[in-house]
Amino acid sequence: MVSGQDEVDRIVGAWRGERPDLDVAPMEVLSRVDRLSHHLDRARREAFRRTDIEPWEWDVLSALRRAGSPYRLSPKQLLQQTLVSSGTMTNRIDRLRERGLVERQSDPADRRGVLVTLTPEGHTRVDAAITRLIDAEADILTDMSRPDQKRLAGLLRSLLVSLDDGA
C-alpha cells in the first residue's frame, strides 16, 4: 500500500492552521472520495471512448445487459435504474435506436406498452465496455491490497446504505 501525504493532507493542514476552531475531519474522507471520483470519471470516459459509447449510453446499455436474456426492459424500468426524467429517457432511447444499439418492441403482455431491447451490436459494445471498465478500475486499485479493497468497500457500503435509506 502506498503511503505518504496527498493533496488532501495539505488542504486539511492548511485549514487546520487557518481555522483551528473547525473539526475538518470530514474533509479527510470526503475530499478524498471527491478526488477519487475525478480519477474514476476519467478512467470510465476513456474506457467508454475506446468502445465508442458515451457515459449516458453506458447507463442504458448496461441496465439492459444486466437484465439478462432477452436483454429488455420497459422504459419505466430503465427510468428506475438510471434516475433520469421520462423525457430524457425517451431521448436516450431514440438516440440509441438511431445508432442501432437498441430497438423498441411492443410489449406482448400489454398492447400499449413498449419494451426496449439490446441489439446484437449493443450487446457487443456493452460487453467490450464492461471489460475495459473493469480493467480501468482495477488499475486504479492496483496499489491497494485485496483485504484493504474489501474493507474499504464495506465502509463505503455502510455509508451509502445510511445515506440512501435517508433519501
Residue frames as a rotation matrix with the C-alpha (Angstrom) as fourth column:
MET 1
0.580 0.815 0.000 0.00
0.815 -0.580 0.000 0.00
0.000 0.000 -1.000 0.00
VAL 2
-0.224 -0.612 0.758 1.27
0.567 -0.715 -0.410 3.45
0.793 0.338 0.507 -0.92
SER 3
0.453 0.349 -0.820 1.66
0.875 -0.349 0.335 5.83
-0.169 -0.870 -0.463 1.98
GLY 4
-0.743 -0.666 0.065 2.71
0.669 -0.736 0.101 9.43
-0.019 0.119 0.993 2.42
GLN 5
-0.384 0.584 -0.716 0.97
0.100 -0.744 -0.661 12.75
-0.918 -0.325 0.227 2.11
ASP 6
-0.313 0.367 0.876 -1.53
0.949 0.094 0.300 13.57
0.028 0.925 -0.378 -0.56
GLU 7
-0.668 0.086 0.740 -3.12
0.203 -0.934 0.293 16.83
0.716 0.346 0.606 -1.67
VAL 8
0.448 0.894 0.008 -5.96
0.179 -0.099 0.979 16.40
0.876 -0.437 -0.205 0.83
ASP 9
0.292 -0.433 -0.853 -3.43
0.956 0.149 0.252 16.25
0.018 -0.889 0.457 3.70
ARG 10
-0.766 -0.625 0.152 -2.06
0.632 -0.775 -0.001 19.60
0.118 0.095 0.988 2.53
ILE 11
-0.339 0.729 0.595 -5.53
0.013 -0.628 0.778 21.14
0.941 0.272 0.203 2.18
VAL 12
0.626 0.598 -0.499 -6.71
0.451 0.244 0.858 19.87
0.636 -0.763 -0.117 5.57
GLY 13
-0.067 -0.755 -0.653 -3.46
0.997 -0.079 -0.011 21.01
-0.044 -0.651 0.758 7.20
ALA 14
-0.820 -0.213 0.531 -3.91
0.334 -0.932 0.142 24.50
0.464 0.294 0.836 5.78
TRP 15
0.101 0.939 0.328 -7.49
-0.055 -0.324 0.944 24.70
0.993 -0.114 0.019 7.03
ARG 16
0.524 0.034 -0.851 -6.42
0.786 0.366 0.498 23.49
0.328 -0.930 0.165 10.48
GLY 17
-0.536 -0.805 -0.253 -3.88
0.844 -0.518 -0.141 26.30
-0.018 -0.289 0.957 10.55
GLU 18
-0.820 0.239 0.520 -6.35
0.016 -0.899 0.438 28.91
0.572 0.367 0.734 9.37
ARG 19
0.059 0.924 0.378 -9.42
-0.741 -0.213 0.636 27.68
0.669 -0.318 0.672 11.25
PRO 20
-0.841 -0.467 -0.273 -8.33
-0.171 0.708 -0.685 25.65
0.513 -0.530 -0.676 14.30
ASP 21
-0.595 0.698 0.399 -11.86
-0.669 -0.156 -0.727 26.11
-0.445 -0.699 0.560 15.66
LEU 22
0.370 0.764 -0.529 -13.29
-0.928 0.325 -0.180 23.75
0.035 0.558 0.829 12.98
ASP 23
-0.052 -0.297 0.954 -13.24
-0.232 0.932 0.278 19.96
-0.971 -0.207 -0.117 13.00
VAL 24
0.087 0.006 -0.996 -12.12
-0.972 -0.220 -0.086 19.33
-0.220 0.975 -0.013 9.42
ALA 25
-0.570 -0.329 0.753 -12.07
-0.320 0.933 0.166 15.53
-0.757 -0.146 -0.637 9.81
PRO 26
0.448 0.774 0.448 -14.97
0.163 0.422 -0.892 15.06
-0.879 0.472 0.063 7.35
MET 27
0.676 -0.257 -0.691 -12.80
-0.706 -0.495 -0.507 16.67
-0.212 0.830 -0.516 4.67
GLU 28
-0.385 -0.894 0.229 -10.19
-0.785 0.447 0.428 13.96
-0.486 -0.015 -0.874 5.16
VAL 29
-0.398 0.334 0.855 -12.70
0.310 0.926 -0.217 11.37
-0.864 0.179 -0.471 3.95
LEU 30
0.507 0.830 0.231 -14.99
0.483 -0.051 -0.874 13.19
-0.714 0.555 -0.427 1.56
SER 31
0.494 -0.428 -0.757 -12.35
-0.710 -0.701 -0.066 15.28
-0.502 0.570 -0.650 -0.22
ARG 32
-0.647 -0.725 0.237 -10.56
-0.486 0.631 0.604 12.02
-0.588 0.276 -0.761 -0.99
VAL 33
-0.152 0.685 0.713 -13.79
0.559 0.654 -0.509 10.48
-0.815 0.321 -0.483 -2.25
ASP 34
0.755 0.437 -0.489 -14.27
-0.069 -0.688 -0.722 13.54
-0.652 0.579 -0.489 -4.45
ARG 35
0.010 -0.840 -0.543 -10.74
-0.891 -0.254 0.377 13.31
-0.454 0.480 -0.751 -5.85
LEU 36
-0.693 -0.186 0.696 -11.17
-0.010 0.969 0.249 9.58
-0.720 0.165 -0.673 -6.41
SER 37
0.341 0.913 0.224 -14.39
0.383 0.082 -0.920 10.36
-0.858 0.400 -0.322 -8.27
HIS 38
0.573 -0.197 -0.795 -12.43
-0.662 -0.684 -0.307 12.52
-0.483 0.703 -0.522 -10.71
HIS 39
-0.577 -0.817 0.012 -9.92
-0.693 0.497 0.522 9.71
-0.433 0.293 -0.853 -11.33
LEU 40
-0.482 0.483 0.731 -12.75
0.335 0.872 -0.356 7.23
-0.809 0.073 -0.583 -11.82
ASP 41
0.586 0.734 -0.344 -14.62
0.001 -0.425 -0.905 9.57
-0.810 0.530 -0.250 -14.15
ARG 42
0.128 -0.642 -0.756 -11.53
-0.925 -0.352 0.142 9.95
-0.357 0.682 -0.639 -16.35
ALA 43
-0.804 -0.463 0.373 -10.94
-0.355 0.877 0.324 6.18
-0.477 0.128 -0.869 -16.42
ARG 44
-0.115 0.856 0.504 -14.57
0.413 0.502 -0.760 5.49
-0.904 0.120 -0.411 -17.28
ARG 45
0.618 0.340 -0.709 -14.67
-0.395 -0.645 -0.654 8.09
-0.680 0.684 -0.265 -20.04
GLU 46
-0.293 -0.810 -0.508 -11.56
-0.919 0.091 0.384 6.57
-0.265 0.579 -0.771 -21.59
ALA 47
-0.772 0.068 0.632 -12.96
0.049 0.998 -0.047 3.03
-0.634 -0.005 -0.773 -21.36
PHE 48
0.259 0.954 0.154 -16.20
0.375 0.048 -0.926 4.18
-0.890 0.297 -0.346 -22.98
ARG 49
0.376 -0.201 -0.904 -14.41
-0.719 -0.679 -0.148 6.26
-0.585 0.706 -0.400 -25.63
ARG 50
-0.683 -0.725 -0.086 -12.45
-0.646 0.546 0.533 3.18
-0.339 0.420 -0.842 -26.67
THR 51
-0.663 0.544 0.515 -15.78
0.505 0.832 -0.229 1.35
-0.553 0.108 -0.826 -27.08
ASP 52
-0.918 0.271 0.289 -17.41
0.064 -0.618 0.784 4.29
0.391 0.738 0.550 -28.93
ILE 53
0.149 0.967 -0.205 -20.13
0.755 0.023 0.656 4.86
0.639 -0.252 -0.727 -26.36
GLU 54
-0.269 -0.106 0.957 -20.94
-0.346 -0.917 -0.198 7.83
0.899 -0.385 0.210 -24.14
PRO 55
-0.989 -0.126 0.076 -21.36
-0.110 0.288 -0.951 7.55
0.098 -0.949 -0.299 -20.35
TRP 56
-0.311 0.944 0.112 -25.12
-0.813 -0.203 -0.546 8.13
-0.493 -0.261 0.830 -20.68
GLU 57
0.201 0.336 -0.920 -25.29
-0.810 0.585 0.037 5.36
0.550 0.738 0.390 -23.27
TRP 58
-0.717 -0.552 -0.426 -23.47
-0.177 0.735 -0.655 3.07
0.675 -0.394 -0.624 -20.85
ASP 59
-0.759 0.462 0.459 -26.16
-0.553 -0.086 -0.828 3.69
-0.343 -0.882 0.321 -18.22
VAL 60
0.269 0.937 -0.224 -28.93
-0.916 0.176 -0.361 2.44
-0.299 0.303 0.905 -20.51
LEU 61
0.226 -0.227 -0.947 -26.99
-0.646 0.693 -0.320 -0.33
0.729 0.685 0.010 -22.26
SER 62
-0.800 -0.590 -0.112 -25.61
-0.301 0.555 -0.776 -1.76
0.520 -0.586 -0.621 -19.04
ALA 63
-0.437 0.736 0.516 -29.07
-0.735 0.038 -0.677 -1.77
-0.518 -0.675 0.525 -17.42
LEU 64
0.529 0.638 -0.559 -30.36
-0.847 0.436 -0.304 -3.79
0.049 0.634 0.772 -20.37
ARG 65
-0.090 -0.659 -0.747 -27.37
-0.482 0.685 -0.547 -6.16
0.872 0.311 -0.379 -20.29
ARG 66
-0.886 -0.272 0.375 -27.70
-0.444 0.268 -0.855 -6.75
0.132 -0.924 -0.358 -16.55
ALA 67
-0.001 0.980 0.199 -31.38
-0.966 0.050 -0.252 -7.62
-0.257 -0.193 0.947 -17.02
GLY 68
-0.559 -0.263 0.786 -30.30
-0.148 0.965 0.218 -10.92
-0.816 0.005 -0.579 -18.57
SER 69
-0.988 0.152 -0.002 -31.61
0.038 0.259 0.965 -12.62
0.147 0.954 -0.262 -21.64
PRO 70
0.303 -0.072 0.950 -33.58
0.953 0.048 -0.300 -11.43
-0.024 0.996 0.083 -23.61
TYR 71
-0.648 -0.711 -0.273 -31.96
0.718 -0.690 0.093 -8.12
-0.255 -0.136 0.957 -22.52
ARG 72
-0.432 0.564 0.704 -35.05
0.291 -0.651 0.701 -5.95
0.854 0.508 0.117 -22.47
LEU 73
-0.659 0.278 -0.699 -36.76
0.662 -0.228 -0.714 -3.62
-0.358 -0.933 -0.034 -20.07
SER 74
0.455 0.818 0.351 -39.67
0.877 -0.481 -0.015 -1.24
0.157 0.315 -0.936 -20.17
PRO 75
-0.066 -0.441 0.895 -38.87
0.237 -0.878 -0.415 2.48
0.969 0.185 0.163 -20.30
LYS 76
0.720 0.387 0.576 -40.22
-0.448 -0.373 0.812 2.71
0.530 -0.843 -0.095 -16.74
GLN 77
0.882 -0.450 -0.143 -37.73
0.444 0.686 0.577 0.06
-0.161 -0.572 0.804 -15.55
LEU 78
0.047 -0.887 0.459 -34.93
0.852 -0.205 -0.482 1.93
0.521 0.414 0.746 -17.32
LEU 79
0.278 0.134 0.951 -36.01
-0.183 -0.965 0.189 5.14
0.943 -0.226 -0.243 -15.58
GLN 80
0.973 0.159 0.165 -35.81
-0.193 0.180 0.965 3.44
0.124 -0.971 0.206 -12.20
GLN 81
0.630 -0.777 -0.011 -32.30
0.747 0.602 0.283 2.21
-0.213 -0.186 0.959 -12.89
THR 82
-0.182 -0.762 0.621 -30.86
0.885 -0.402 -0.234 5.35
0.428 0.508 0.748 -14.46
LEU 83
0.016 0.262 -0.965 -32.61
0.830 -0.542 -0.134 8.04
-0.558 -0.798 -0.226 -12.40
VAL 84
-0.979 -0.201 -0.038 -33.36
0.142 -0.804 0.577 10.41
-0.146 0.559 0.816 -15.28
SER 85
-0.329 0.907 -0.264 -36.63
-0.545 -0.411 -0.731 12.06
-0.771 -0.097 0.629 -16.32
SER 86
0.210 0.494 0.844 -39.01
0.414 0.737 -0.534 10.33
-0.886 0.462 -0.050 -18.70
GLY 87
0.946 0.116 -0.304 -38.32
-0.189 -0.565 -0.803 12.94
-0.265 0.817 -0.512 -21.39
THR 88
0.091 -0.989 -0.117 -34.59
-0.950 -0.121 0.286 12.36
-0.297 0.085 -0.951 -21.06
MET 89
-0.335 -0.194 0.922 -35.09
-0.146 0.977 0.153 8.60
-0.931 -0.083 -0.355 -21.24
THR 90
0.689 0.632 0.355 -37.23
0.295 0.203 -0.934 8.88
-0.662 0.748 -0.047 -24.38
ASN 91
0.759 -0.476 -0.443 -34.49
-0.647 -0.625 -0.437 10.98
-0.069 0.618 -0.783 -25.99
ARG 92
-0.225 -0.903 0.366 -31.82
-0.824 0.377 0.423 8.47
-0.520 -0.207 -0.829 -24.97
ILE 93
-0.004 0.296 0.955 -33.76
0.192 0.938 -0.290 5.50
-0.981 0.182 -0.060 -26.30
ASP 94
0.925 0.374 -0.067 -34.34
0.036 -0.261 -0.965 7.34
-0.379 0.890 -0.255 -29.60
ARG 95
0.462 -0.826 -0.323 -30.64
-0.886 -0.448 -0.121 8.14
-0.044 0.342 -0.939 -29.95
LEU 96
-0.389 -0.582 0.714 -29.57
-0.547 0.770 0.329 4.59
-0.741 -0.262 -0.618 -29.08
ARG 97
0.389 0.610 0.690 -32.09
0.301 0.624 -0.721 3.22
-0.871 0.488 0.060 -31.57
GLU 98
0.913 -0.079 -0.401 -30.68
-0.377 -0.543 -0.750 5.52
-0.158 0.836 -0.525 -34.28
ARG 99
-0.016 -0.999 -0.038 -27.22
-0.994 0.012 0.107 4.09
-0.107 0.039 -0.994 -33.56
GLY 100
0.253 0.198 -0.947 -28.54
-0.527 0.849 0.037 0.54
0.812 0.490 0.319 -33.82
LEU 101
-0.771 -0.632 0.082 -27.76
-0.375 0.345 -0.860 -0.30
0.515 -0.694 -0.503 -30.19
VAL 102
-0.727 0.640 0.249 -31.36
0.029 0.391 -0.920 -0.86
-0.686 -0.661 -0.303 -29.02
GLU 103
-0.795 0.604 0.049 -34.73
0.003 -0.077 0.997 -1.44
0.606 0.793 0.059 -30.61
ARG 104
-0.565 0.728 0.389 -38.26
-0.746 -0.248 -0.618 -0.80
-0.353 -0.640 0.683 -29.46
GLN 105
-0.844 0.379 -0.379 -40.73
0.103 0.808 0.580 -3.68
0.526 0.450 -0.721 -29.45
SER 106
0.065 0.934 0.350 -44.35
-0.661 -0.222 0.716 -3.96
0.747 -0.279 0.603 -28.48
ASP 107
-0.730 -0.222 0.646 -44.87
-0.669 0.425 -0.610 -5.49
-0.139 -0.877 -0.459 -25.07
PRO 108
-0.648 0.499 -0.575 -46.70
-0.063 0.718 0.693 -8.82
0.759 0.486 -0.434 -25.63
ALA 109
-0.586 0.417 -0.694 -48.18
0.807 0.378 -0.454 -8.54
0.073 -0.826 -0.558 -22.13
ASP 110
0.039 0.557 -0.830 -49.52
0.438 -0.756 -0.486 -5.00
-0.898 -0.345 -0.274 -22.71
ARG 111
0.287 0.124 0.950 -50.57
0.956 0.023 -0.292 -3.86
-0.058 0.992 -0.112 -26.19
ARG 112
0.952 0.096 0.291 -49.99
0.126 -0.988 -0.087 -0.22
0.280 0.119 -0.953 -25.25
GLY 113
0.713 -0.701 0.008 -46.60
-0.160 -0.152 0.975 -0.94
-0.682 -0.697 -0.221 -23.70
VAL 114
0.731 -0.612 -0.300 -43.15
-0.400 -0.028 -0.916 -0.83
0.552 0.790 -0.266 -25.24
LEU 115
0.793 -0.605 0.064 -40.03
0.303 0.483 0.822 -2.79
-0.528 -0.633 0.566 -24.39
VAL 116
0.608 -0.714 -0.347 -36.50
-0.792 -0.512 -0.334 -1.65
0.061 0.477 -0.877 -25.14
THR 117
0.911 -0.257 0.322 -34.25
0.215 0.963 0.160 -4.48
-0.351 -0.077 0.933 -26.28
LEU 118
0.112 -0.964 -0.243 -30.49
-0.479 -0.266 0.836 -4.61
-0.870 0.023 -0.492 -26.65
THR 119
0.862 0.089 -0.499 -29.44
-0.501 0.301 -0.811 -5.34
0.078 0.950 0.304 -30.26
PRO 120
0.760 -0.649 -0.032 -26.51
0.649 0.761 -0.006 -7.65
0.028 -0.016 0.999 -31.06
GLU 121
0.052 -0.752 0.657 -24.38
0.426 -0.578 -0.696 -4.53
0.903 0.316 0.290 -31.73
GLY 122
0.407 0.166 0.898 -25.46
-0.635 -0.655 0.409 -3.03
0.656 -0.737 -0.161 -28.39
HIS 123
0.996 -0.035 0.079 -24.61
-0.026 0.753 0.658 -6.32
-0.083 -0.657 0.749 -26.69
THR 124
0.439 -0.889 0.129 -21.13
0.796 0.317 -0.516 -6.33
0.418 0.329 0.847 -28.26
ARG 125
0.010 -0.429 0.903 -20.48
0.000 -0.903 -0.429 -2.72
1.000 0.005 -0.009 -27.27
VAL 126
0.612 0.279 0.740 -21.63
-0.681 -0.289 0.673 -3.07
0.401 -0.916 0.013 -23.67
ASP 127
0.947 -0.314 -0.061 -19.62
0.311 0.859 0.406 -6.27
-0.076 -0.404 0.912 -23.20
ALA 128
0.151 -0.926 0.347 -16.49
0.720 -0.138 -0.680 -4.57
0.677 0.353 0.646 -24.55
ALA 129
0.131 -0.046 0.990 -17.15
-0.330 -0.944 0.000 -1.54
0.935 -0.327 -0.138 -22.34
ILE 130
0.908 0.224 0.353 -17.54
-0.398 0.206 0.894 -3.57
0.128 -0.953 0.276 -19.13
THR 131
0.671 -0.735 -0.104 -14.29
0.733 0.678 -0.064 -5.40
0.117 -0.033 0.993 -19.85
ARG 132
-0.119 -0.730 0.673 -12.43
0.495 -0.631 -0.597 -2.12
0.861 0.262 0.436 -20.38
LEU 133
0.394 0.357 0.847 -14.14
-0.491 -0.697 0.522 -0.54
0.777 -0.622 -0.099 -17.37
ILE 134
0.998 -0.040 -0.054 -13.17
0.067 0.599 0.798 -3.38
0.000 -0.800 0.600 -15.03
ASP 135
0.286 -0.953 0.096 -9.57
0.894 0.229 -0.385 -3.18
0.345 0.196 0.918 -16.29
ALA 136
-0.114 -0.296 0.948 -9.51
0.098 -0.953 -0.286 0.60
0.989 0.060 0.138 -15.71
GLU 137
0.675 0.431 0.599 -10.99
-0.536 -0.271 0.800 0.27
0.507 -0.861 0.048 -12.23
ALA 138
0.866 -0.438 -0.243 -8.52
0.500 0.772 0.392 -2.49
0.016 -0.461 0.887 -11.36
ASP 139
-0.005 -0.896 0.444 -5.68
0.694 -0.323 -0.643 -0.18
0.720 0.305 0.623 -12.44
ILE 140
0.208 0.152 0.966 -6.94
-0.404 -0.886 0.226 2.50
0.891 -0.437 -0.123 -10.04
LEU 141
0.835 0.238 0.496 -6.87
-0.547 0.257 0.797 -0.02
0.062 -0.936 0.345 -7.19
THR 142
0.601 -0.594 -0.535 -3.59
0.026 0.684 -0.729 -1.68
0.799 0.424 0.427 -8.18
ASP 143
-0.446 -0.861 0.244 -1.65
-0.205 -0.166 -0.964 -0.39
0.871 -0.480 -0.102 -5.15
MET 144
-0.128 0.488 0.863 -4.32
-0.991 -0.104 -0.088 -1.45
0.046 -0.867 0.497 -2.65
SER 145
-0.963 -0.253 0.089 -4.36
-0.263 0.957 -0.120 -4.99
-0.055 -0.139 -0.989 -1.27
ARG 146
-0.470 0.821 -0.324 -7.44
0.102 0.415 0.904 -7.16
0.877 0.392 -0.278 -1.74
PRO 147
-0.235 0.409 -0.882 -8.18
0.958 0.251 -0.139 -7.16
0.164 -0.877 -0.451 2.00
ASP 148
-0.749 -0.062 -0.659 -7.95
0.276 -0.934 -0.226 -3.35
-0.602 -0.351 0.717 2.05
GLN 149
-0.870 0.478 -0.121 -10.23
-0.307 -0.334 0.891 -3.16
0.385 0.813 0.437 -1.00
LYS 150
-0.282 0.791 -0.542 -12.79
0.551 0.596 0.583 -5.36
0.785 -0.135 -0.604 0.75
ARG 151
-0.374 0.079 -0.924 -12.55
0.881 -0.280 -0.381 -3.28
-0.289 -0.957 0.035 3.94
LEU 152
-0.912 0.010 -0.409 -12.97
-0.100 -0.975 0.199 -0.03
-0.397 0.223 0.891 2.00
ALA 153
-0.699 0.698 -0.152 -15.90
-0.075 0.141 0.987 -1.46
0.711 0.702 -0.046 0.03
GLY 154
-0.195 0.622 -0.758 -17.60
0.873 0.463 0.155 -2.41
0.447 -0.631 -0.634 3.29
LEU 155
-0.552 -0.072 -0.831 -17.07
0.598 -0.728 -0.335 1.02
-0.581 -0.681 0.445 4.82
LEU 156
-0.945 0.199 -0.258 -18.36
-0.318 -0.735 0.599 2.79
-0.071 0.648 0.758 1.72
ARG 157
-0.514 0.797 -0.316 -21.36
0.323 0.521 0.790 0.42
0.795 0.304 -0.526 1.58
SER 158
-0.269 0.397 -0.878 -22.25
0.960 0.039 -0.277 1.30
-0.076 -0.917 -0.391 5.19
LEU 159
-0.741 -0.052 -0.669 -22.07
0.131 -0.989 -0.068 5.00
-0.658 -0.138 0.740 4.43
LEU 160
-0.890 0.386 -0.241 -24.13
-0.358 -0.266 0.895 4.70
0.282 0.883 0.375 1.24
VAL 161
-0.442 0.768 -0.464 -26.78
0.661 0.629 0.410 2.50
0.606 -0.126 -0.785 2.86
SER 162
-0.323 0.313 -0.893 -27.29
0.805 -0.406 -0.433 5.08
-0.499 -0.858 -0.121 5.60
LEU 163
-0.785 0.005 -0.619 -27.47
-0.219 -0.938 0.270 7.91
-0.579 0.348 0.737 3.03
ASP 164
-0.844 0.475 -0.251 -29.74
-0.155 0.231 0.960 6.01
0.514 0.849 -0.121 0.63
ASP 165
-0.419 0.705 -0.572 -32.08
0.867 0.499 -0.019 4.99
0.272 -0.504 -0.820 3.45
GLY 166
-0.365 0.227 -0.903 -32.42
0.536 -0.741 -0.403 8.64
-0.761 -0.631 0.149 4.45
ALA 167
-0.964 -0.097 -0.249 -33.12
-0.131 -0.640 0.757 9.83
-0.232 0.762 0.604 0.90
